[in-house]
Every structure is written in structure tokens, then in C-alpha cells.
Amino acid sequence: QVQLVESGGGLVQAGGSLRLSCAASGRTFGSDVMAWFRQAPGKEREFVAGIGGIDWSGGMIYYTDSVKGRFTISRDNAKNTMYLQMNSLRLEDTAIYYCAASLRHTVGFRSSEYGYWGPGTQVTVSS
């Protein structure tokens, strides 16, 4: 059974940092696409960052514009784990953050392109 489990969320002041982790089990995702999405109250789930599998896309990385220069996505295939380092956090980054994985070969930006999801972890940025 494939499972994705996020950790590392919490409450942080604006300008602070958090590091999210996504541990995968039941399948090795080293060759697959993995991504972070987030959903704020009353809003749709949105793409945050994605990383391709090294075999197909050379580990291509994509970010949504609002997090470029502040967030860094990475993966440790030996640990079957993905990370999201979030720096310079803003109030508008407050959301539930979800880890997702796809068997596709390229990073997709729509949630419908991902078949595996974690339960999410809350990130709250306070002023």
C-alpha cells in the first residue's frame, strides 16, 4: 500500500522558515514526479513546487511564481523522501501543504495529474 506522509508543519512568524518532509512507503518514487501543493481556507488547491524523476526529466524543478527565491524543493531517493525548505514565509503562505506523487514522466501543475497524496500538514504564518 502506497503511503505519503508529510511532517514539519507548524506555526511560524512572518519572515521565518520551516522545512517540510514527505516520506513515501510502499513504492519507490525515485523515477517519478513528486510535488507540493497547498490549499488555503476557501481557496482551491494550488501547485507550489514539483520535481521530476531523475531518469526521465533529469530532476527538473518547477515553482509557482509566488514562492520562487523563497522555497526550495529537493528529494533524497535513498530515503524515498521529498523536502520543501520554506524561507521568508509570508502570511499568504498559510495553508495546508500536501505532498503528491505521480507516475507521469513530467511535472504537472494540476492536482488531477497526481494519483498519490498525503493527508497534509498545516503551515500557519503569523504576523
ZIFEN-V979775 format. One record per residue. N is the residue number from 1. RES is the residue in one letter. BURIAL is b if it has 24 or more other ideal C-beta (glycine too) atoms within 12 Angstrom, else e. D_LAST is the distance of its C-alpha to the last C-alpha in Angstrom with 2 decimals. Layout:
((N | RES | BURIAL | D_LAST) (N | RES | BURIAL | D_LAST))
//
This chain:
((1 | Q | e | 40.37) (2 | V | e | 37.51) (3 | Q | e | 34.12) (4 | L | b | 30.72) (5 | V | b | 28.11) (6 | E | b | 24.51) (7 | S | b | 22.63) (8 | G | b | 19.66) (9 | G | b | 16.82) (10 | G | e | 14.22) (11 | L | e | 10.70) (12 | V | b | 8.85) (13 | Q | e | 5.82) (14 | A | e | 5.48) (15 | G | e | 8.97) (16 | G | e | 10.44) (17 | S | e | 13.52) (18 | L | b | 15.37) (19 | R | b | 19.03) (20 | L | b | 20.49) (21 | S | b | 24.21) (22 | C | b | 26.76) (23 | A | b | 30.05) (24 | A | b | 33.03) (25 | S | e | 36.25) (26 | G | e | 39.45) (27 | R | e | 39.68) (28 | T | e | 39.22) (29 | F | b | 36.93) (30 | G | b | 37.74) (31 | S | b | 39.50) (32 | D | b | 37.23) (33 | V | b | 34.15) (34 | M | b | 30.83) (35 | A | b | 27.49) (36 | W | b | 23.91) (37 | F | b | 22.85) (38 | R | b | 19.77) (39 | Q | b | 19.54) (40 | A | b | 16.69) (41 | P | e | 17.61) (42 | G | e | 20.32) (43 | K | e | 20.75) (44 | E | e | 23.45) (45 | R | b | 23.31) (46 | E | b | 22.88) (47 | F | b | 24.14) (48 | V | b | 21.78) (49 | A | b | 24.33) (50 | G | b | 27.92) (51 | I | b | 30.57) (52 | G | b | 34.29) (53 | G | b | 36.94) (54 | I | e | 38.68) (55 | D | e | 42.10) (56 | W | e | 41.63) (57 | S | e | 38.99) (58 | G | e | 38.68) (59 | G | b | 35.18) (60 | M | e | 33.85) (61 | I | b | 30.07) (62 | Y | b | 28.13) (63 | Y | b | 24.50) (64 | T | b | 23.00) (65 | D | e | 22.21) (66 | S | e | 18.45) (67 | V | b | 18.25) (68 | K | e | 21.17) (69 | G | e | 20.73) (70 | R | b | 17.62) (71 | F | b | 19.13) (72 | T | b | 22.54) (73 | I | b | 24.80) (74 | S | e | 27.75) (75 | R | b | 30.39) (76 | D | e | 32.78) (77 | N | e | 35.87) (78 | A | e | 37.58) (79 | K | e | 34.92) (80 | N | b | 34.52) (81 | T | b | 30.77) (82 | M | b | 28.17) (83 | Y | b | 24.83) (84 | L | b | 21.64) (85 | Q | b | 19.84) (86 | M | b | 16.35) (87 | N | e | 14.94) (88 | S | e | 12.31) (89 | L | b | 10.26) (90 | R | b | 8.44) (91 | L | e | 6.91) (92 | E | e | 10.65) (93 | D | b | 11.83) (94 | T | b | 11.18) (95 | A | b | 14.85) (96 | I | b | 17.86) (97 | Y | b | 19.42) (98 | Y | b | 23.20) (99 | C | b | 25.83) (100 | A | b | 28.95) (101 | A | b | 32.38) (102 | S | b | 35.22) (103 | L | e | 38.88) (104 | R | b | 38.88) (105 | H | e | 39.57) (106 | T | e | 36.95) (107 | V | b | 33.23) (108 | G | b | 32.61) (109 | F | b | 29.60) (110 | R | e | 30.32) (111 | S | e | 29.63) (112 | S | e | 33.29) (113 | E | b | 34.46) (114 | Y | b | 33.21) (115 | G | e | 35.26) (116 | Y | b | 33.41) (117 | W | b | 29.97) (118 | G | b | 27.95) (119 | P | e | 26.40) (120 | G | b | 22.81) (121 | T | b | 19.87) (122 | Q | b | 16.46) (123 | V | b | 13.42) (124 | T | b | 10.06) (125 | V | b | 6.89) (126 | S | e | 3.78) (127 | S | e | 0.00))
//
